[in-house]
Amino acid sequence: MSDIIRVVLADDHVFVRDGVKSLLESEENIVVVGEATDGLEALTVVEETKPDLLIIDIRMPNMTGIEAVDKLRKSGNFVKAIVLSMHDSEEYVLKAIQAGADGYLLKGSSKEEFLKALHTVSNGGKYFTGDISSILINQLSNGGAVEQKSPMAEELTITKREKEILKLLLSGKGNKEIAETLEISKRTAEVHRFNLMKKLKVKNLMELSNKATEYSLL
């Protein structure tokens, strides 16, 4: 049983946790041993279950994922941790690294990348998704300065994949059509759509269209 990777998931959205859990437990050597709805609860669950790996969202009530990883490290707990987020801004990535995270993965990443990240980190390596790797290189080449962005600008920074989803949504395509067009699963398309609308703080396609136009997102 020593080759089994024991994981704790922390995310305040049941939909996201269920999706990640389903993906992980489709693998024979991965088991989810605990779940948490915020960073504070994650500390307790990690202490109780002593997992090999913590997969944690950034934005959660009571305590953020980055704060939770930082608390764990300062308390002497060095459980391997991957930050799972919809944000690819330099500030979030660098804060996660400074807190002691072993990896940073964007929500909506493919199953293959997700599992690659998990195995890389569980084997003692570091994993930062492709787009984020370039962010780190740019940041380091600029002398280590962290660019401070306003909350509004940060919220409206969307990934290349999210732009593709946005364009398809505004053209009238549903989740199934988006999945077929981008050659991804319907569930992945649903997660991308959910994350995009949450990030832009909109509730329907009309609001999404208005926000996209207002901030020239396409």
C-alpha distance (Angstrom), angle and dihedral (degrees) to the residues before:
residue distance angle dihedral
M1 . . .
S2 3.83 . .
D3 3.79 91.0 .
I4 3.81 92.4 60.1
I5 3.82 113.5 109.4
R6 3.80 110.1 -141.8
V7 3.79 112.9 -153.4
V8 3.80 137.1 -168.2
L9 3.82 117.3 -158.2
A10 3.81 121.6 -154.1
D11 3.81 119.8 -173.2
D12 3.79 130.8 127.3
H13 3.81 92.3 -136.0
V14 3.81 116.3 80.2
F15 3.82 89.8 -159.5
V16 3.81 91.4 60.1
R17 3.81 94.6 42.9
D18 3.80 91.9 49.8
G19 3.80 91.2 49.5
V20 3.79 94.0 49.6
K21 3.81 92.4 43.3
S22 3.80 91.4 51.4
L23 3.80 90.7 50.0
L24 3.80 94.2 48.1
E25 3.78 97.8 43.7
S26 3.78 91.3 52.2
E27 3.81 82.7 76.4
E28 3.81 117.5 81.6
N29 3.81 96.1 -137.3
I30 3.82 99.7 46.5
V31 3.79 126.4 81.0
V32 3.81 129.3 175.4
V33 3.80 106.2 -134.6
G34 3.79 99.1 176.9
E35 3.80 145.8 7.8
A36 3.80 133.5 -153.4
T37 3.80 134.1 -169.0
D38 3.81 97.5 -152.3
G39 3.78 141.8 12.1
L40 3.78 95.0 -95.1
E41 3.79 92.1 53.8
A42 3.80 89.4 45.9
L43 3.81 90.1 61.9
T44 3.79 90.5 55.3
V45 3.80 95.0 44.7
V46 3.82 92.0 48.7
E47 3.80 90.3 50.4
E48 3.82 92.0 49.0
T49 3.80 99.7 43.0
K50 3.83 101.0 30.5
P51 3.82 94.5 -148.8
D52 3.78 127.9 -168.2
L53 3.78 91.7 -127.8
L54 3.81 139.4 22.4
I55 3.80 118.6 -154.5
I56 3.79 107.5 -166.8
D57 3.80 138.2 177.1
I58 3.80 119.9 -133.5
R59 3.80 105.2 -137.1
M60 3.79 111.0 55.3
P61 3.81 134.6 134.0
N62 3.83 122.7 -92.1
M63 3.81 94.3 12.2
T64 3.81 132.1 13.7
G65 3.78 122.9 -126.1
I66 3.80 91.8 -111.2
E67 3.81 91.3 51.8
A68 3.81 89.8 48.9
V69 3.82 93.0 52.2
D70 3.80 89.6 47.3
K71 3.83 90.8 50.6
L72 3.80 91.2 50.1
R73 3.80 92.8 50.9
K74 3.80 93.5 46.8
S75 3.80 90.2 50.4
G76 3.80 90.6 53.4
N77 3.81 96.4 -104.8
F78 3.80 109.0 133.2
V79 3.79 99.9 179.1
K80 3.79 107.4 157.2
A81 3.80 110.4 -99.5
I82 3.79 134.9 -162.8
V83 3.78 118.1 -168.8
L84 3.79 110.8 -141.9
S85 3.78 112.8 -161.0
M86 3.78 147.4 153.4
H87 3.82 89.8 -137.1
D88 3.80 123.4 90.3
S89 3.81 97.2 175.6
E90 3.80 118.4 133.1
E91 3.79 92.7 -121.4
Y92 3.80 94.9 59.0
V93 3.80 93.9 43.2
L94 3.78 94.2 49.5
K95 3.80 93.9 44.4
A96 3.80 89.1 52.0
I97 3.80 90.8 51.9
Q98 3.80 92.3 45.8
A99 3.81 89.4 51.2
G100 3.80 89.5 55.5
A101 3.82 104.0 -99.8
D102 3.81 115.2 161.3
G103 3.79 94.7 -153.0
Y104 3.78 144.6 10.8
L105 3.78 120.8 -152.4
L106 3.79 130.3 177.7
K107 3.79 119.3 -125.9
G108 3.77 109.7 -109.5
S109 3.81 93.1 38.5
S110 3.79 113.3 147.6
K111 3.79 120.3 -92.1
E112 3.78 89.5 -112.7
E113 3.81 93.2 55.0
F114 3.80 92.0 43.4
L115 3.79 92.5 54.5
K116 3.81 92.4 42.2
A117 3.81 89.3 54.4
L118 3.79 92.4 47.3
H119 3.80 94.6 49.8
T120 3.81 93.2 42.6
V121 3.79 92.5 53.2
S122 3.80 95.5 40.4
N123 3.82 88.2 53.9
G124 3.80 91.4 55.2
G125 3.80 100.6 -93.0
K126 3.79 133.7 116.1
Y127 3.79 124.9 -114.3
F128 3.77 129.2 -166.5
T129 3.78 119.2 171.1
G130 3.82 117.9 -109.1
D131 3.81 99.9 -99.2
I132 3.78 90.1 46.0
S133 3.81 93.1 51.8
S134 3.81 89.1 61.3
I135 3.80 89.6 48.6
L136 3.81 89.9 55.3
I137 3.80 92.5 48.3
N138 3.81 91.2 50.5
Q139 3.78 91.6 46.9
L140 3.80 93.7 50.4
S141 3.81 92.0 46.1
N142 3.81 88.4 56.1
G143 3.76 92.3 60.9
G144 3.77 97.6 -93.8
A145 3.79 97.1 -67.5
V146 3.78 114.7 151.8
E147 3.75 112.6 -141.1
Q148 3.78 111.9 -131.4
K149 3.77 113.1 -140.3
S150 3.75 129.0 -168.3
P151 3.83 115.8 -109.1
M152 3.80 90.7 -113.7
A153 3.80 94.0 51.0
E154 3.79 90.3 45.5
E155 3.78 92.7 51.7
L156 3.79 91.2 50.5
T157 3.78 96.6 51.0
I158 3.78 103.6 107.6
T159 3.78 129.4 -176.5
K160 3.79 126.9 -115.1
R161 3.81 90.4 -104.7
E162 3.81 91.4 49.4
K163 3.80 89.5 52.8
E164 3.79 88.8 54.1
I165 3.80 90.5 49.7
L166 3.82 91.0 46.7
K167 3.79 92.6 51.7
L168 3.80 92.0 49.4
L169 3.81 93.1 46.1
L170 3.79 91.7 51.6
S171 3.80 90.2 49.0
G172 3.80 87.9 60.5
K173 3.79 100.9 -103.1
G174 3.81 120.9 146.8
N175 3.80 128.1 -141.4
K176 3.81 94.0 -87.4
E177 3.81 93.2 50.4
I178 3.80 91.4 45.7
A179 3.80 90.4 51.2
E180 3.80 91.4 50.8
T181 3.80 93.2 46.2
L182 3.81 94.7 49.6
E183 3.82 94.1 35.0
I184 3.79 93.8 -123.1
S185 3.79 131.9 123.0
K186 3.78 120.6 -84.1
R187 3.82 89.7 -117.8
T188 3.80 90.9 54.4
A189 3.80 89.6 50.4
E190 3.81 89.5 50.7
V191 3.81 91.6 50.5
H192 3.82 91.4 49.7
R193 3.80 90.6 49.6
F194 3.81 92.5 47.5
N195 3.81 92.3 48.7
L196 3.78 93.3 46.1
M197 3.80 94.3 51.4
K198 3.81 91.6 44.3
K199 3.80 91.7 50.3
L200 3.80 92.9 49.1
K201 3.82 91.5 42.2
V202 3.80 94.9 -128.1
K203 3.79 130.2 138.9
N204 3.80 103.2 -161.0
L205 3.79 144.1 16.4
M206 3.80 93.3 -93.6
E207 3.80 91.7 57.7
L208 3.80 89.6 43.0
S209 3.80 91.1 53.6
N210 3.79 92.2 48.1
K211 3.81 92.9 49.2
A212 3.81 92.1 47.4
T213 3.80 90.6 52.0
E214 3.80 95.0 43.3
Y215 3.80 93.9 52.8
S216 3.82 98.5 31.7
L217 3.79 92.8 -122.5
L218 3.80 94.6 164.6
